[in-house]
Amino acid sequence: MLLDFPFGAESLIIQGGQGAAFNHHYLVPSQKHALDIIRLINGKQYQGDRTSLSAYPSYGAEVLSPADAQVVKVVKGF
């Protein structure tokens, strides 16, 4: 199955893969196949003050489904 990135923009997987060396989620059974994907702007992960959430292009961005699916639960605040 081919998946699209969830931001519809330049993105990067920063945690993901088949082993703990590439994916800190790998040793947690419920997170084993999780990916941490960030949105980039001009190849950069953040612009300005890296301690501010608004410096990260992913913050507040619309997240698109990477595949056809049905939303079964939405949790606000994450």
N, C-alpha and C positions, 0 to 999 in steps of 0.2 A: 504494500500500500504506500503510495506517495502522499506526503503531508506537506502542507504549506506552512510557512512560519506565521505565528499568530498576530504579528504586528503589521503585516502587509508592507514591510519596509526592510531595509538592511538590518539583519539580525545575526546573532552569534550564540551558539550553544556554549555555555561556560562550565557546565557540569552535565555529563551524560556519557554513557558508554557501558561496555561490558566488563566492568571491573572497578574495584575501589580506587585504583590509581587515577582513573578518569572521572569517576562519579561518586561523590560522597554519599549519595542516596543508595548506592548499590548494596550495602550491607543491611539495610532496613527493608525487610520483605515487602511492606506496603508501598515503598518508594523506589524499589529496585529499577523500574523502568522510567522513572521521572527524569525530566530534562529541565535545566535552568536555562531559559532563553532570554537574552537581553536585546533591546533595540539599540541600534547604533545610529549616530548622526555624523556624517563625514568620517566614518570609521572609528569614532570615539564613543566610549561607554558613558561619559558624562561631560558636561561643560560647566566650568565655573567651580563653585564650592562643592566638593564631593561629599560634604556632610549634610547637604541640603537635598531632600528628596526631589525637589523641582529641577535639580541639575541633571537628573537622569531622564533620557528620552522615554524610557518605559513607563515612568511614573505618570499616571493619569491617561495613558494612551488607551485607545479602544483595542480590545483583544478580540481577534477573530478566531473562529474555530478552525483548526488545521484539517479537519475532515468533516464529512456529513455526520451529524450527530443530533441527539436530543438533549437539551439541558434538563437535568433532573433536580438540581439544587443550586441555589445561588446564596453565597455567604457574603454579606457586606463587611467591609473593613479590612480586607486583605489586599 
